[in-house]
């Protein structure tokens, strides 16, 4: 219920966003008509279409994005015809193509049943074109849609967001209708009002066709609602309370039953496992994804526990729940599993069925299941490894295992899997795609359209920026032209960046500098001392590992070839 309220309020606030401006003329084109048979069907059509398109875009991958582009093109043609017919009825008579009939129906003044359907059709076209600025609330909804997949809840939340926008547009439409009526009565200006609306509709079509709705208008905000939205998000999503420490030997509560594993879309290193077949075994379920730095840093301990206790009744199941679209590719996961030395069963949870069965929200997340199939404990995030091993030993002892190996595992991992530094002031995880982007310097970003960015000469601490021609999408930024840069003034011992080549798979060369110089001994494992490296696959790249301390530096990565996709920064 709280998420529904949050989604609705986020939609209401879009009336203050500049991204709503290009669709306002389409809304006001029927402001002088009865609301119930014109304005309401149009806003309903807009809300339903937006919710459907946003759901498909979040969960359907590239094909859904391409299909939406075709839909937008058709909608632009239809609404351009609407604008022309509003400008001149004589001009409308000259046009004889099939789309003209549709344009005439959209602009007809009849108040009968046809007017209702034409209003709904106008709403569908508007819903295809509407691209709201992605503030914190919409970013949360799109992220949830990507994680939870296509579901009633996903569409309901997006529909509630659109309903909030429709509510504020309804108020504007009702007020605008009264104003237009007064103008027509007092000035006899009905024909001029109609022509002005036609001109505004054509201006809206031009703005959308030129990408101004997702480019310039997102960079010149009329009102900044981001701060208010973030406060609302924080109010309904408080950080989880720390888990109390478990003392070895104390009783463990029963937190539930092991959910079904039947929702896995595939398995690696094993035939499909079932909850029933695991009875009699102690099971550790590890939710992870291969580009997650926190998962990578906890992975050496999970591997070590498996090696140490596998002959004493322990089964480890790695549930790979992807965060980014490329992590849904089985071949990518299989390659990562091999490179990371994971030899225990891995369930591919591309539909997040197992994730939802556990009601999980975190990467990594460890669930401890006893021999009777009951969840007895859990741990979210990194750390507390000795405590987790104590829980495993306790459950194995309860299951009748004796002579367990002594001591605690000491994996001694290196590279990106090494433990993070103890610097509590290190920079936070930072997403590059607009759905979850934060700390971006230089204004808002253009959504899904190529844009020339210019990084500021000096970045404030904790801020980052793009430079060059980039197309920023919901979960990544794609470089359109060679020579593009990403600059970040960060703090931390390690800097990682999730990168991938373009759709053609061609390697992308890059060069890294720290404070304008080659990194030298402070290089990460994926570059040389001069800062040179190559993006060859979609994964996390370690670019900085400071040998002494974790001070603040200006990181810069320049890509010598186009096509790279940048997803997220993480620090250690």
N, C-alpha and C positions, 0 to 999 in steps of 0.2 A: 504494500500500500504506500509506503514511504517513497519507493522508487517511482510509482505512478504519479504521486503528487509532484515529485521532483521533475519528472519528464514533462508534466503539464505546465509547471511554472517556467521551465526552460523554453517551451514553445511560446508561452505568452510573451516572454522577454524578446522574442525575435522581432517584434514590431519596432523595437529600438535599434535593430541591426541594419546597417546599410545594405546587406545582401537581400533585404526584402523589397528594396526600391524597384528593381526591374519588373517584378510581378504585380506591383500595385496598379499599374494601368489596366491590366487584364481583370483585376478585381473590380475596379471602379467603372469598367465598361458597362456594367449592369446596375450601377448604383441608383439609377432613376426608375427601377422596376420593382415590383413587389418582392420583398425579401424571401418569402416562403417558397416562391416558385422560380426564383432566379438566383439570388445571392446564396441561399442555403444549399441548393443542389451543387452550385459551383464550388463552394468551400468544402462540402463533403467529398466531391470528386477529387479535389486537390489533396485533401488529407489522406484519403484511401490510396491514391496513386503514389504519394510520397512514401507512405509506410511500406507499400509493396516494393517500390523501387529501392528504398534504403535497405530493406531486408535482403533482397536479392544481391545488392551490391556488397553487403557485408559478408554474406555466406556463399555466394555463388561463384566468386572468382572472376576471371577475365571475361568469360562469355557474357556474364550479366552486365558488366561495364560496357562492353561493345553493343549489346542489345539496347541498353539505355541511351547510348549515343545515337543510334538510329531513331529511337523514339523521340529524342530531343530534336533531331533534325525535322522530323515530320511535324512535331508540335510547333516549331518555329515557322514552318510554311503555313500551317493552319492559322496561327495567330497573326502572321503578317497579312494574310487575306482578310482577317477580321478587321485589322487596322485600316486596310484599303477600303473596305465596304463602309466603314464608319466615316471615312473621309468623303466618299462620293458614291452615292447609289448609282449614278450614271456610269461611273468607272466599273462598278461591280457588274453591270449588265454586259460590259465588253468582254469580261472574262468568261470563258466557256469550258475550262477544264473541270474535271470531277471535283477537285479540291474547292473550286469556287462555290459549288452547291453547299458544301459543308461550311465554308466561310459565311455564306448567306444565311444558313440556318443558325449559325452561332450569333449572327448580328440581327436576326429578325426580331420584330417588335411584338410578335404575337404573344399573348399571355396564356395560350392553350398548352396542351400536353407536350407538344413539340418544343415549346420554350423551356420546359423543365429539362428535357433531355439535352437540348443544345447547351443549357447552362452547365449541366453535369459534364458534357463533353469539353466545354471550356475549362472546367476544373481539372479534368484529366490532363489536358494539355499543359495547364499551369503547374500541376504536380510533377510532370516530367521535367519541367524547366527549373523548378525552384531548387536552389542550392544554398541552403542556409549556412551562415558562418558557423563553423564547428567550435563552439565554446566548450568549457569543461563538461557541461551537462550532456550535450550531444555527443561529445567524445566518449563519455562514460557509456552512453546507450549503444554507440557503434561498436565499442570494445566488447560490451556484453553480448551483442548480436554475433560478433565473430567467434566468441568463446562458446556460446551456448548453441550456435547453429540455428537453423530454421525451426521456429517453434511458435506456438500461440503467444507465449510470453514475450518473445522478441518482437513480433509484429504488434502486439498490444502496447508495448512501451513506445515504439516508434509512432504508432497511431495516436497515442496519448500526447506525445510531443507535437504532432501535427495538429491535433485538436486544440492544444493551447495556442498555437499560431493562428488557427482558424477563429478562435474566440476573440483575440485582439483584432484580427482583420474584420470580424463581424461588427465590432464596435466602430471601427473606422468606416466600414461600409454603410452602416446605419446613419452615422453622422454625415458622411459624404452625400448620401441620398437626400437628406434633408436640405443640405446646402445647394445641391443641384436643382432641386425642386423650387427653392426660393429664387434661384437665379433665373430659371425658365419663366417663372410667373412674373417676377418684377421687371426683368429686362427683355423678355421675349427672346431669349438667347438660346433656345433649344437647339437650333441647327449648329450654332457656333460651339456650344458645349459638346455636341456629338463629334464635330470635326476636331476639336481639341483633344478629345479622348482618343480619336483615331490616330492623331499625331503622337500622343503619348504611348499608345500601344506599339506603334512602329519604332519609337525610341526605345521602348523596353525590349523589343525583338532585337534591335541593333546592339543594345548593351549586352544581351545574353550571347548573341552570335559572336561578338568581339571578346567575350570572356570577361567583361567588366564586372559581372556579378560575382565571379570567383577570383578576380584579380584586384583591380583598382579599388573596388568598393570594400573589400575586406581589409585593405591597407589604409583607408581613410574612414575610420569609424566615426559615425555621428554620436554614438553613445557607447561607452565601454561597460558592458555588463559582465565581463569576465570575472571581476572580483566578487560580485554578488553571486554569480553562478558557483564559483569555487567554494564560497562559504556554505551554500546550500548542499553541495556535494559532500563537504566535510561533515556537515550536520547529520547526514543519513548514512555515511560510510566511515564511522570512527575506526581508528586503527585497532587491530586486535590486541586484547590485553595479554601481557606476557604469561606464558604457561608456567605454573608453579613447578619448582624443582621436585623431581621424584627421587626419593631415597630408596636405595637398593633394599629389596626385601619387604617393603611396605605393600599392602594390598593394592592392586590396580582395579579401578572401576570398570564396569562394562558400559561401553559407549554406543553399542549397537552391533548389528550383524554385518558380516562381510557382504557387500552388495554383489549383484550379478556382474560377471565379466563378459557376458554374452554380447555386449554392445561394441566390443573391439572390432575395428575394421580390418585388422590383420595382426599377425604375431611374428616376431623375430626370435630366433634361438629356441623355439619351442612350438609344439602343437598347441592349439587353443586350450587354455586351462579353465576350469570351472570351480565355483565356490565349493560345490559338493565334493569334487575330487581332491580338494586341498584339505579336507577334514583330516585331523591327525597330524598336520604340519603347522609349525609356527610360520607365519607369513609376514613379510615386510613389504608393503606397497609403497613405492616411491614415485610420486608424480613429478615429472620433469619434462623439459624440452631442450633440445641440444644446443640452442644458441643462448640459453639463459646462464649468465655468469654465476648466479647463486647455485643453480643446479650443478654446474660444472665443478664448483668448489666443494660441494657435498658428495659428489660422485665417487671420489677415491675412498671415502669411508664406507659407502654402500657396497662397492666392489670388495673392499677388505672384509666386511662382515660376511658377505656371501662366501668368500674363499675360506674364512675361518670356521664358519658354522654350517656350511652346506652339508657336511657329512654327519651333522648332529640334529638334523630335522628342520633346518631353516630353508624356506623358499623365499627368494626375492623376486618381486615382479616390478619391473619398471614400466609405469604407465606413461607413455609419451603423449602428452596433450599439447598440441602445437600452439604457439603464440602467434606466429606469422604464417602467412599462406604457404611459403616455400617449405615450411616444416611439416606440411601435410603430405608431401611427396614421399612415398615409401622408399624410393631409391635414395633420397637424401638422408632419411633416417637410418637406413641400412648402412650407408657409408659412414655416418657419424658413429653408429654403434660399433662398427669394426675399428675405426680409428681411435675410439675412446676405450677400447678393450672391455666392452660390456659383453659378458658371455652368459648372463642369466636371462630368463624370459622377458621380452619386452612386448607389451600390448600397445598397438597403435590405436589411440583414442581420438581419431580425427573428427568424430561426431560428438565428442565430449559426453558420451553416454556413461562411461565409468566415472568421469569427473562429476557429473550430476548425481550419480548414484551415491557417491561419498559426500555430496554437498560441499565439494572442495572449492577453495578460492585462491590457492597459493601455489607458487613454484619456488623452491621445492616443497613438498609436503610428504611427510612420512606417517604411515598408519601401521600400527602394530596389532596383528591378529593372532589370537591364541589357537591352540589345536582344536578347539570346539567351534571355530569359525566366528568368534566374537572380537570386535574391535575393543582393545583394552587401553590403548593410549594413542597419542598422535604428537607430532612436532612439526611446526611450520618454520621454514627458513633454514639458514645455516646455524651451525654451532650446537652446543650441548651434546657433543658426540659421545662422551663418556656416559652421560645419563641415558642416552638412547641405547648404548650397548648393554647397560645394566638392565634395561627393560627387556631386551632380547634374551639375555641370559635367564632372567626371571621366568619368562614365558616358556623357554626351553626346559627349564627345571620343572615347571608345573606339568609339562608334557611328558615327564619321566626321563629326560636326558640326564646323564651323569658324566662325570669326567670331562666337563667342558674345558676347552683351552683357557688358560689363565691370561690375565693382563688385558690391556686395551690396545686396539689396533692403532698403529702409527704409520699412516700411508706415506708421509713424506712426499707429497705431490709437488710438482713443479709447473712452470708455465702458467697458463690461465687457470689451472686447477689448484694452484697454491692458495693457501688461506689468505684472506684479505688482511690489509694492514689494520692497526688499531686506531687509525685516525678518524675520529667521529665527525670531523668537519669536511671529509671528502665529499666531492660533488655527488649529487643523487643521480639515479638512473634517469636518462633523458631520451625521450622518443623524438624522432625526426619527422615522422608522418603527422599530418595535421590533426588526426583524431585524438592524439594524446600529447601533442607537442607542448613543451613548457620552456621557459627561460630563453626564448628566441629574441635576439636583439635586431632591431631594424624594422619593426612593424609587423603586421600580420602577413600571412603567406597566401598566395593564390592557390586555390583548390583545383587540382587536377589539370591545370593549364600551365604551359611553359611560360616562364617569367625570368627577366634579368634581375638578379639580386646583387646588391653591393654590400659587402661586409663593412661595418663601421671601422674607422681608423683605430679606435681603441675600444675594447670590450670591457664592460663592467665585470667584476668577479662573478663567476657562476653563470655567465651568459655565453651564447653561441650564435653563429650566423652562417648563412650561405653566401657564396659569391660565385657569379657566373650564371649560366642559363640552366635552370632546374625546373622540373615539374614535380610538385609536391602532392603526393597522394595520401590517402588515409593512414597507411602504415609505413610509407617510405618516401624518400625523395629520389628522383631519377635524374641523372645528369644528361642534358641534351647536347652539350658541346664540350669538347676537350678543354682542359684548363680550369674547370670548375673547382672551387675550394669549399671546405668546411673549416671554420675556425671556432675554437672553444677555449675560454679562459677558465681552466679547471683547477681543482685541488685534489690530490690523491697520489698514491704510489703508482697505481696502474691505471691505464686508460684502454678500454676495449671499444670496438665499434663493430656492430653487426652489419656486414656488407654482402652483396651478391652481384654477379655480372648481370648484364641485360638479358632479354629474352633469347638472344642469339647465342648466349653462353660464351662469348668471346672474352678472354682475359682482359682485365683493366689494370694498367700500371698506375702506381701512385708514388708520391714522395711525402714523407712526414718531416716536419721541423718542430722543435721546441724552442720558444722564444726566438724564432728566426734562424736557428742553427740546426745542424744535423744532430740527431739524438745521441750518437756515440754509445757510451756504455749504458745509457738510459733507454735503449731501444727495447721494444717488445719482441716476443718470439717470432712474430710474423714479418719483421723487417730487418734490414741489415743496419750496420752502424751509420751509414749515410742516409738512412731513412727510406730506402727503396723497398718496395714490396709489390705484390700482384694479387688482385682479387681473382681467384679461379673458381670458387664455389661459394654457395650461400651458407655462411656460418659466422661465428664470432671471431674477430681478429684482434689479437693482443698487439697494440701498437706502442705502448709506453710501459716500461717497468723501471722506475727510478731505483737506482742502486743505493741511494742514501736519502732517506726521508721521503716525505710526501708533500712537498711544498707546492705553491701555486705557480702555474706556468701557462703560457699561451701555446696551445696545440694547434697546428695547422696541417691539413692533409690536402694535397693538390693531386687531382686525377689527370693523368696524361692522356687518357683515352675516354671517349664518351660511353654512356650506357650503364654506369655503375648505379646500384640501388643501395641507399644508406637507410638503416632502420632505427638503430638505437645505440646510445652510449651507455656504458657501465664503467664503474670505477672500483678500485680496490686499495 
